Structures are given as structure tokens and as C-alpha cells.
């Protein structure tokens, strides 16, 4: 990988992790996959707000998702 791309990727990840709510989402996903609704309840936040944060995290490659019917589940892309 080109060194400049590596630095850009690292900077993007740092930007994403600079938000406290996203830090809490990472902690909530540490042990298992969870639905957006479960995450919203755990954080005491609205579904749209949690979904927005998760989309930013997914775009940065920190989480991955799967759909089961109308429910979307998220997990850490790199649990280690």
C-alpha cells in the first residue's frame, strides 16, 4: 500500500473515533453483533442518530453489517 494512502486511512479512522458516541458503540459491539435498535437502547439515543454514526463507522471500515428482514445487525469488522 502506498505510504500516503496509509496515512490518509489512519487519519480517517482517527476522525471517526474522535466522537464519544462512536467510542460507546465500539464498546457495545465488543462482545457480539447487535441490532441498531439494541444499540440505540443501550446508548439512550434515537435510531436515526445511531444509524448515522454506524454508517460513518461502516464507511471507515470499522464495522460491518448484515440485514435479516427489516433488522440490520452490526459487528466490529476487526474484533481483535
Phi and psi restraints in degrees (value plus and minus 20) as a CYANA .aco file:
   2 UNK   PHI     -79.0   -39.0
   2 UNK   PSI     113.9   153.9
   3 UNK   PHI     -77.7   -37.7
   3 UNK   PSI     -59.5   -19.5
   4 UNK   PHI     -86.8   -46.8
   4 UNK   PSI     -55.9   -15.9
   5 UNK   PHI     -86.0   -46.0
   5 UNK   PSI     -57.4   -17.4
   6 UNK   PHI     -81.1   -41.1
   6 UNK   PSI     -65.0   -25.0
   7 UNK   PHI     -85.8   -45.8
   7 UNK   PSI     -58.6   -18.6
   8 UNK   PHI     -83.4   -43.4
   8 UNK   PSI     -62.3   -22.3
   9 UNK   PHI     -83.2   -43.2
   9 UNK   PSI     -64.0   -24.0
  10 UNK   PHI     -81.0   -41.0
  10 UNK   PSI     -63.0   -23.0
  11 UNK   PHI     -83.3   -43.3
  11 UNK   PSI     -59.9   -19.9
  12 UNK   PHI     -83.8   -43.8
  12 UNK   PSI     -63.7   -23.7
  13 UNK   PHI     -83.5   -43.5
  13 UNK   PSI     -61.5   -21.5
  14 UNK   PHI     -82.4   -42.4
  14 UNK   PSI     -59.6   -19.6
  15 UNK   PHI     -80.3   -40.3
  15 UNK   PSI     -66.0   -26.0
  16 UNK   PHI     -84.2   -44.2
  16 UNK   PSI     -61.4   -21.4
  17 UNK   PHI     -98.2   -58.2
  17 UNK   PSI     -27.7    12.3
  18 UNK   PHI     -92.8   -52.8
  18 UNK   PSI     -30.0    10.0
  19 UNK   PHI    -113.3   -73.3
  19 UNK   PSI     108.2   148.2
  20 UNK   PHI     -82.0   -42.0
  20 UNK   PSI     -57.4   -17.4
  21 UNK   PHI     -85.6   -45.6
  21 UNK   PSI     -56.0   -16.0
  22 UNK   PHI     -89.4   -49.4
  22 UNK   PSI     -54.1   -14.1
  23 UNK   PHI     -82.1   -42.1
  23 UNK   PSI     -62.0   -22.0
  24 UNK   PHI     -85.8   -45.8
  24 UNK   PSI     -56.4   -16.4
  25 UNK   PHI     -84.0   -44.0
  25 UNK   PSI     -61.2   -21.2
  26 UNK   PHI     -80.6   -40.6
  26 UNK   PSI     -64.3   -24.3
  27 UNK   PHI     -82.0   -42.0
  27 UNK   PSI     -60.0   -20.0
  28 UNK   PHI     -87.8   -47.8
  28 UNK   PSI     -45.9    -5.9
  29 UNK   PHI    -116.7   -76.7
  29 UNK   PSI     -18.9    21.1
  30 UNK   PHI     -77.0   -37.0
  30 UNK   PSI     -61.3   -21.3
  31 UNK   PHI    -119.6   -79.6
  31 UNK   PSI     -43.0    -3.0
  32 UNK   PHI    -183.9  -143.9
  32 UNK   PSI     144.2   184.2
  33 UNK   PHI     -89.3   -49.3
  33 UNK   PSI     122.6   162.6
  34 UNK   PHI    -162.7  -122.7
  34 UNK   PSI     132.8   172.8
  35 UNK   PHI     -99.1   -59.1
  35 UNK   PSI     142.0   182.0
  36 UNK   PHI     -79.5   -39.5
  36 UNK   PSI     -61.0   -21.0
  37 UNK   PHI     -81.5   -41.5
  37 UNK   PSI     -63.4   -23.4
  38 UNK   PHI     -82.9   -42.9
  38 UNK   PSI     -62.1   -22.1
  39 UNK   PHI     -85.6   -45.6
  39 UNK   PSI     -60.9   -20.9
  40 UNK   PHI     -82.2   -42.2
  40 UNK   PSI     -62.1   -22.1
  41 UNK   PHI     -85.3   -45.3
  41 UNK   PSI     -63.5   -23.5
  42 UNK   PHI     -81.3   -41.3
  42 UNK   PSI     -61.1   -21.1
  43 UNK   PHI    -105.8   -65.8
  43 UNK   PSI     -32.9     7.1
  44 UNK   PHI      48.5    88.5
  44 UNK   PSI      17.1    57.1
  45 UNK   PHI    -143.2  -103.2
  45 UNK   PSI     148.8   188.8
  46 UNK   PHI     -99.3   -59.3
  46 UNK   PSI     135.6   175.6
  47 UNK   PHI     -77.6   -37.6
  47 UNK   PSI     -67.8   -27.8
  48 UNK   PHI     -80.0   -40.0
  48 UNK   PSI     -59.1   -19.1
  49 UNK   PHI     -85.7   -45.7
  49 UNK   PSI     -65.4   -25.4
  50 UNK   PHI     -84.7   -44.7
  50 UNK   PSI     -62.5   -22.5
  51 UNK   PHI     -79.7   -39.7
  51 UNK   PSI     -61.4   -21.4
  52 UNK   PHI     -82.0   -42.0
  52 UNK   PSI     -66.0   -26.0
  53 UNK   PHI     -82.8   -42.8
  53 UNK   PSI     -62.4   -22.4
  54 UNK   PHI     -85.1   -45.1
  54 UNK   PSI     -56.0   -16.0
  55 UNK   PHI     -83.8   -43.8
  55 UNK   PSI     -61.0   -21.0
  56 UNK   PHI     -83.2   -43.2
  56 UNK   PSI     -62.9   -22.9
  57 UNK   PHI     -86.9   -46.9
  57 UNK   PSI     -58.0   -18.0
  58 UNK   PHI     -86.5   -46.5
  58 UNK   PSI     -62.8   -22.8
  59 UNK   PHI     -80.8   -40.8
  59 UNK   PSI     -50.8   -10.8
  60 UNK   PHI    -105.0   -65.0
  60 UNK   PSI     -25.0    15.0
  61 UNK   PHI      64.1   104.1
  61 UNK   PSI      -5.2    34.8
  62 UNK   PHI    -106.4   -66.4
  62 UNK   PSI     -49.6    -9.6
  63 UNK   PHI    -150.1  -110.1
  63 UNK   PSI     139.2   179.2
  64 UNK   PHI    -147.2  -107.2
  64 UNK   PSI     142.2   182.2
  65 UNK   PHI    -155.8  -115.8
  65 UNK   PSI     142.3   182.3
  66 UNK   PHI    -165.6  -125.6
  66 UNK   PSI     131.6   171.6
  67 UNK   PHI    -127.9   -87.9
  67 UNK   PSI     116.5   156.5
  68 UNK   PHI    -149.6  -109.6
  68 UNK   PSI      77.1   117.1
  69 UNK   PHI      48.4    88.4
  69 UNK   PSI    -141.4  -101.4
  70 UNK   PHI    -116.9   -76.9
  70 UNK   PSI     -21.1    18.9
  71 UNK   PHI    -118.4   -78.4
  71 UNK   PSI     114.6   154.6
  72 UNK   PHI    -128.6   -88.6
  72 UNK   PSI     109.8   149.8
  73 UNK   PHI    -129.9   -89.9
  73 UNK   PSI     121.7   161.7
  74 UNK   PHI    -140.2  -100.2
  74 UNK   PSI     131.1   171.1
  75 UNK   PHI    -167.0  -127.0
  75 UNK   PSI     140.6   180.6
  76 UNK   PHI     -87.8   -47.8
  76 UNK   PSI     115.6   155.6
  77 UNK   PHI     -89.3   -49.3
  77 UNK   PSI     -52.5   -12.5
  78 UNK   PHI    -151.1  -111.1
  78 UNK   PSI      63.7   103.7
  79 UNK   PHI     -79.8   -39.8
  79 UNK   PSI     -45.4    -5.4
